[in-house]
């Protein structure tokens, strides 16, 4: 899986812009949470690069970049959870999943493959 590391607040503007043409997935991951690690691993094992080649997948380390997570929650009006996946299209969060709702099939359906 080709994660794009989300490490800078300025990337949020690029995400909003890119989402006009490309579905964006943001995975908010707590590196200190076993549930988050399990969900991330399951998503990565099931990810099909060919099917999802049109999706930009961002990875946000919540421990190191909590302020970015807070801005995302504010910007898209979605309560923070961890782990959490947001699907962004046309500058809007069109779907979000948390904890065990996060799986490849849910993401695949949300991005329209």
Rosetta constraint file for C-alpha pairs under 8 A:
AtomPair CA 1 CA 44 HARMONIC 6.02 0.50
AtomPair CA 1 CA 47 HARMONIC 6.66 0.50
AtomPair CA 1 CA 49 HARMONIC 6.83 0.50
AtomPair CA 2 CA 57 HARMONIC 7.01 0.50
AtomPair CA 3 CA 56 HARMONIC 7.98 0.50
AtomPair CA 3 CA 57 HARMONIC 5.39 0.50
AtomPair CA 3 CA 58 HARMONIC 5.47 0.50
AtomPair CA 3 CA 59 HARMONIC 5.84 0.50
AtomPair CA 4 CA 56 HARMONIC 7.56 0.50
AtomPair CA 4 CA 57 HARMONIC 6.03 0.50
AtomPair CA 4 CA 58 HARMONIC 4.61 0.50
AtomPair CA 4 CA 59 HARMONIC 5.97 0.50
AtomPair CA 5 CA 58 HARMONIC 5.81 0.50
AtomPair CA 5 CA 59 HARMONIC 5.06 0.50
AtomPair CA 5 CA 60 HARMONIC 6.38 0.50
AtomPair CA 6 CA 11 HARMONIC 6.87 0.50
AtomPair CA 6 CA 58 HARMONIC 5.98 0.50
AtomPair CA 6 CA 59 HARMONIC 5.68 0.50
AtomPair CA 6 CA 60 HARMONIC 5.09 0.50
AtomPair CA 6 CA 61 HARMONIC 7.71 0.50
AtomPair CA 7 CA 11 HARMONIC 7.66 0.50
AtomPair CA 7 CA 60 HARMONIC 7.01 0.50
AtomPair CA 7 CA 65 HARMONIC 6.58 0.50
AtomPair CA 7 CA 68 HARMONIC 7.76 0.50
AtomPair CA 8 CA 12 HARMONIC 7.78 0.50
AtomPair CA 8 CA 68 HARMONIC 7.38 0.50
AtomPair CA 9 CA 13 HARMONIC 7.99 0.50
AtomPair CA 9 CA 68 HARMONIC 5.85 0.50
AtomPair CA 10 CA 14 HARMONIC 7.17 0.50
AtomPair CA 11 CA 15 HARMONIC 6.16 0.50
AtomPair CA 12 CA 16 HARMONIC 6.23 0.50
AtomPair CA 12 CA 72 HARMONIC 7.94 0.50
AtomPair CA 13 CA 17 HARMONIC 6.23 0.50
AtomPair CA 14 CA 18 HARMONIC 5.91 0.50
AtomPair CA 15 CA 19 HARMONIC 5.94 0.50
AtomPair CA 15 CA 24 HARMONIC 7.12 0.50
AtomPair CA 15 CA 91 HARMONIC 7.89 0.50
AtomPair CA 16 CA 20 HARMONIC 7.11 0.50
AtomPair CA 16 CA 88 HARMONIC 7.63 0.50
AtomPair CA 16 CA 90 HARMONIC 7.17 0.50
AtomPair CA 16 CA 91 HARMONIC 4.66 0.50
AtomPair CA 16 CA 92 HARMONIC 7.74 0.50
AtomPair CA 17 CA 90 HARMONIC 7.81 0.50
AtomPair CA 17 CA 91 HARMONIC 6.83 0.50
AtomPair CA 18 CA 22 HARMONIC 5.90 0.50
AtomPair CA 18 CA 23 HARMONIC 7.97 0.50
AtomPair CA 18 CA 24 HARMONIC 7.77 0.50
AtomPair CA 19 CA 23 HARMONIC 5.44 0.50
AtomPair CA 19 CA 24 HARMONIC 5.89 0.50
AtomPair CA 19 CA 88 HARMONIC 6.09 0.50
AtomPair CA 19 CA 89 HARMONIC 4.81 0.50
AtomPair CA 19 CA 90 HARMONIC 5.02 0.50
AtomPair CA 19 CA 91 HARMONIC 5.72 0.50
AtomPair CA 20 CA 89 HARMONIC 6.17 0.50
AtomPair CA 20 CA 90 HARMONIC 4.10 0.50
AtomPair CA 20 CA 91 HARMONIC 6.35 0.50
AtomPair CA 21 CA 89 HARMONIC 7.80 0.50
AtomPair CA 21 CA 90 HARMONIC 7.19 0.50
AtomPair CA 22 CA 54 HARMONIC 6.48 0.50
AtomPair CA 22 CA 55 HARMONIC 6.19 0.50
AtomPair CA 22 CA 56 HARMONIC 7.09 0.50
AtomPair CA 22 CA 89 HARMONIC 7.03 0.50
AtomPair CA 23 CA 54 HARMONIC 7.18 0.50
AtomPair CA 23 CA 55 HARMONIC 5.17 0.50
AtomPair CA 23 CA 56 HARMONIC 6.50 0.50
AtomPair CA 23 CA 87 HARMONIC 6.89 0.50
AtomPair CA 23 CA 88 HARMONIC 5.95 0.50
AtomPair CA 23 CA 89 HARMONIC 5.28 0.50
AtomPair CA 23 CA 111 HARMONIC 5.98 0.50
AtomPair CA 24 CA 55 HARMONIC 5.75 0.50
AtomPair CA 24 CA 56 HARMONIC 4.88 0.50
AtomPair CA 24 CA 57 HARMONIC 6.06 0.50
AtomPair CA 24 CA 58 HARMONIC 7.48 0.50
AtomPair CA 24 CA 86 HARMONIC 7.96 0.50
AtomPair CA 24 CA 87 HARMONIC 5.62 0.50
AtomPair CA 24 CA 88 HARMONIC 4.96 0.50
AtomPair CA 24 CA 89 HARMONIC 6.61 0.50
AtomPair CA 25 CA 55 HARMONIC 7.05 0.50
AtomPair CA 25 CA 56 HARMONIC 6.18 0.50
AtomPair CA 25 CA 57 HARMONIC 4.79 0.50
AtomPair CA 25 CA 58 HARMONIC 5.95 0.50
AtomPair CA 25 CA 85 HARMONIC 6.61 0.50
AtomPair CA 25 CA 86 HARMONIC 5.65 0.50
AtomPair CA 25 CA 87 HARMONIC 4.71 0.50
AtomPair CA 25 CA 88 HARMONIC 6.39 0.50
AtomPair CA 26 CA 57 HARMONIC 6.05 0.50
AtomPair CA 26 CA 58 HARMONIC 4.63 0.50
AtomPair CA 26 CA 59 HARMONIC 5.96 0.50
AtomPair CA 26 CA 60 HARMONIC 7.10 0.50
AtomPair CA 26 CA 84 HARMONIC 7.99 0.50
AtomPair CA 26 CA 85 HARMONIC 5.47 0.50
AtomPair CA 26 CA 86 HARMONIC 5.16 0.50
AtomPair CA 26 CA 87 HARMONIC 6.61 0.50
AtomPair CA 26 CA 88 HARMONIC 7.96 0.50
AtomPair CA 27 CA 57 HARMONIC 7.51 0.50
AtomPair CA 27 CA 58 HARMONIC 6.05 0.50
AtomPair CA 27 CA 59 HARMONIC 4.97 0.50
AtomPair CA 27 CA 60 HARMONIC 6.03 0.50
AtomPair CA 27 CA 83 HARMONIC 7.27 0.50
AtomPair CA 27 CA 84 HARMONIC 5.84 0.50
AtomPair CA 27 CA 85 HARMONIC 4.56 0.50
AtomPair CA 27 CA 86 HARMONIC 6.74 0.50
AtomPair CA 28 CA 59 HARMONIC 6.32 0.50
AtomPair CA 28 CA 60 HARMONIC 4.85 0.50
AtomPair CA 28 CA 61 HARMONIC 6.45 0.50
AtomPair CA 28 CA 62 HARMONIC 6.38 0.50
AtomPair CA 28 CA 69 HARMONIC 7.45 0.50
AtomPair CA 28 CA 82 HARMONIC 6.28 0.50
AtomPair CA 28 CA 83 HARMONIC 5.50 0.50
AtomPair CA 28 CA 84 HARMONIC 5.05 0.50
AtomPair CA 28 CA 85 HARMONIC 6.21 0.50
AtomPair CA 29 CA 36 HARMONIC 5.90 0.50
AtomPair CA 29 CA 37 HARMONIC 7.53 0.50
AtomPair CA 29 CA 40 HARMONIC 7.63 0.50
AtomPair CA 29 CA 59 HARMONIC 7.22 0.50
AtomPair CA 29 CA 60 HARMONIC 5.95 0.50
AtomPair CA 29 CA 61 HARMONIC 5.29 0.50
AtomPair CA 29 CA 62 HARMONIC 5.72 0.50
AtomPair CA 29 CA 82 HARMONIC 6.14 0.50
AtomPair CA 29 CA 83 HARMONIC 5.05 0.50
AtomPair CA 29 CA 84 HARMONIC 6.98 0.50
AtomPair CA 30 CA 36 HARMONIC 5.99 0.50
AtomPair CA 30 CA 37 HARMONIC 7.58 0.50
AtomPair CA 30 CA 61 HARMONIC 6.07 0.50
AtomPair CA 30 CA 62 HARMONIC 5.16 0.50
AtomPair CA 30 CA 63 HARMONIC 6.08 0.50
AtomPair CA 30 CA 82 HARMONIC 6.35 0.50
AtomPair CA 30 CA 83 HARMONIC 6.50 0.50
AtomPair CA 31 CA 36 HARMONIC 7.22 0.50
AtomPair CA 31 CA 37 HARMONIC 6.79 0.50
AtomPair CA 31 CA 61 HARMONIC 6.72 0.50
AtomPair CA 31 CA 62 HARMONIC 7.34 0.50
AtomPair CA 31 CA 63 HARMONIC 6.71 0.50
AtomPair CA 32 CA 63 HARMONIC 7.80 0.50
AtomPair CA 33 CA 37 HARMONIC 6.35 0.50
AtomPair CA 34 CA 38 HARMONIC 6.08 0.50
AtomPair CA 35 CA 39 HARMONIC 6.15 0.50
AtomPair CA 35 CA 83 HARMONIC 7.55 0.50
AtomPair CA 35 CA 99 HARMONIC 7.14 0.50
AtomPair CA 36 CA 40 HARMONIC 6.07 0.50
AtomPair CA 36 CA 82 HARMONIC 6.70 0.50
AtomPair CA 36 CA 83 HARMONIC 4.93 0.50
AtomPair CA 36 CA 99 HARMONIC 7.03 0.50
AtomPair CA 37 CA 41 HARMONIC 6.08 0.50
AtomPair CA 38 CA 42 HARMONIC 6.18 0.50
AtomPair CA 39 CA 43 HARMONIC 6.15 0.50
AtomPair CA 39 CA 83 HARMONIC 7.57 0.50
AtomPair CA 39 CA 99 HARMONIC 7.07 0.50
AtomPair CA 39 CA 100 HARMONIC 6.82 0.50
AtomPair CA 39 CA 102 HARMONIC 6.74 0.50
AtomPair CA 39 CA 103 HARMONIC 7.41 0.50
AtomPair CA 40 CA 44 HARMONIC 6.17 0.50
AtomPair CA 41 CA 45 HARMONIC 6.10 0.50
AtomPair CA 42 CA 46 HARMONIC 6.30 0.50
AtomPair CA 42 CA 103 HARMONIC 7.16 0.50
AtomPair CA 43 CA 47 HARMONIC 5.94 0.50
AtomPair CA 43 CA 102 HARMONIC 7.55 0.50
AtomPair CA 43 CA 103 HARMONIC 5.62 0.50
AtomPair CA 43 CA 104 HARMONIC 5.57 0.50
AtomPair CA 46 CA 104 HARMONIC 6.12 0.50
AtomPair CA 47 CA 52 HARMONIC 7.73 0.50
AtomPair CA 47 CA 104 HARMONIC 6.27 0.50
AtomPair CA 48 CA 52 HARMONIC 6.12 0.50
AtomPair CA 49 CA 53 HARMONIC 5.48 0.50
AtomPair CA 51 CA 113 HARMONIC 6.80 0.50
AtomPair CA 52 CA 108 HARMONIC 7.61 0.50
AtomPair CA 52 CA 113 HARMONIC 7.29 0.50
AtomPair CA 55 CA 111 HARMONIC 7.52 0.50
AtomPair CA 60 CA 65 HARMONIC 7.08 0.50
AtomPair CA 60 CA 69 HARMONIC 7.68 0.50
AtomPair CA 61 CA 65 HARMONIC 5.92 0.50
AtomPair CA 61 CA 66 HARMONIC 7.70 0.50
AtomPair CA 62 CA 66 HARMONIC 4.80 0.50
AtomPair CA 62 CA 69 HARMONIC 6.78 0.50
AtomPair CA 65 CA 69 HARMONIC 6.87 0.50
AtomPair CA 66 CA 70 HARMONIC 6.31 0.50
AtomPair CA 67 CA 71 HARMONIC 6.33 0.50
AtomPair CA 68 CA 72 HARMONIC 6.20 0.50
AtomPair CA 69 CA 73 HARMONIC 6.22 0.50
AtomPair CA 69 CA 80 HARMONIC 7.36 0.50
AtomPair CA 70 CA 74 HARMONIC 6.25 0.50
AtomPair CA 70 CA 80 HARMONIC 7.34 0.50
AtomPair CA 71 CA 75 HARMONIC 5.80 0.50
AtomPair CA 72 CA 76 HARMONIC 5.95 0.50
AtomPair CA 72 CA 77 HARMONIC 7.87 0.50
AtomPair CA 72 CA 78 HARMONIC 7.85 0.50
AtomPair CA 73 CA 77 HARMONIC 5.40 0.50
AtomPair CA 73 CA 78 HARMONIC 4.87 0.50
AtomPair CA 73 CA 79 HARMONIC 5.74 0.50
AtomPair CA 73 CA 80 HARMONIC 5.81 0.50
AtomPair CA 74 CA 78 HARMONIC 6.90 0.50
AtomPair CA 76 CA 92 HARMONIC 6.68 0.50
AtomPair CA 76 CA 93 HARMONIC 5.92 0.50
AtomPair CA 80 CA 84 HARMONIC 7.68 0.50
AtomPair CA 81 CA 98 HARMONIC 6.41 0.50
AtomPair CA 82 CA 98 HARMONIC 6.57 0.50
AtomPair CA 82 CA 99 HARMONIC 6.70 0.50
AtomPair CA 83 CA 98 HARMONIC 5.63 0.50
AtomPair CA 83 CA 99 HARMONIC 5.35 0.50
AtomPair CA 84 CA 96 HARMONIC 7.06 0.50
AtomPair CA 84 CA 97 HARMONIC 5.62 0.50
AtomPair CA 84 CA 98 HARMONIC 4.26 0.50
AtomPair CA 84 CA 99 HARMONIC 6.44 0.50
AtomPair CA 84 CA 102 HARMONIC 7.36 0.50
AtomPair CA 85 CA 96 HARMONIC 5.38 0.50
AtomPair CA 85 CA 97 HARMONIC 5.16 0.50
AtomPair CA 85 CA 98 HARMONIC 6.31 0.50
AtomPair CA 85 CA 102 HARMONIC 6.87 0.50
AtomPair CA 86 CA 93 HARMONIC 6.38 0.50
AtomPair CA 86 CA 94 HARMONIC 7.73 0.50
AtomPair CA 86 CA 95 HARMONIC 5.91 0.50
AtomPair CA 86 CA 96 HARMONIC 4.35 0.50
AtomPair CA 86 CA 97 HARMONIC 6.67 0.50
AtomPair CA 87 CA 93 HARMONIC 5.59 0.50
AtomPair CA 87 CA 94 HARMONIC 5.79 0.50
AtomPair CA 87 CA 95 HARMONIC 5.18 0.50
AtomPair CA 87 CA 96 HARMONIC 6.09 0.50
AtomPair CA 87 CA 107 HARMONIC 7.80 0.50
AtomPair CA 87 CA 110 HARMONIC 6.95 0.50
AtomPair CA 87 CA 111 HARMONIC 7.07 0.50
AtomPair CA 88 CA 92 HARMONIC 5.35 0.50
AtomPair CA 88 CA 93 HARMONIC 4.41 0.50
AtomPair CA 88 CA 94 HARMONIC 5.83 0.50
AtomPair CA 88 CA 95 HARMONIC 7.40 0.50
AtomPair CA 89 CA 93 HARMONIC 6.45 0.50
AtomPair CA 89 CA 94 HARMONIC 6.41 0.50
AtomPair CA 94 CA 110 HARMONIC 7.90 0.50
AtomPair CA 95 CA 110 HARMONIC 6.62 0.50
AtomPair CA 97 CA 101 HARMONIC 5.53 0.50
AtomPair CA 97 CA 102 HARMONIC 5.52 0.50
AtomPair CA 98 CA 102 HARMONIC 5.81 0.50
AtomPair CA 101 CA 106 HARMONIC 7.52 0.50
AtomPair CA 102 CA 106 HARMONIC 6.60 0.50
AtomPair CA 102 CA 107 HARMONIC 7.31 0.50
AtomPair CA 103 CA 107 HARMONIC 6.42 0.50
AtomPair CA 104 CA 108 HARMONIC 5.89 0.50
AtomPair CA 105 CA 109 HARMONIC 6.10 0.50
AtomPair CA 106 CA 110 HARMONIC 6.17 0.50
AtomPair CA 107 CA 111 HARMONIC 6.20 0.50
AtomPair CA 108 CA 112 HARMONIC 6.21 0.50
AtomPair CA 108 CA 113 HARMONIC 5.62 0.50
AtomPair CA 109 CA 113 HARMONIC 6.22 0.50
